[in-house]
């Protein structure tokens, strides 16, 4: 089963946000995610 590029991007961003927030760091603005 192949995933669309959009799904990969969404999953990557979600995992990246969780990793960054776990480390107590601030989200990089270039990721385009507020909060």
Secondary structure, DSSP 4 states (H G I P E B T S, - for coil): -PPPHHHHHHHHHHHHHHHHHHTTPPPPGGGT---
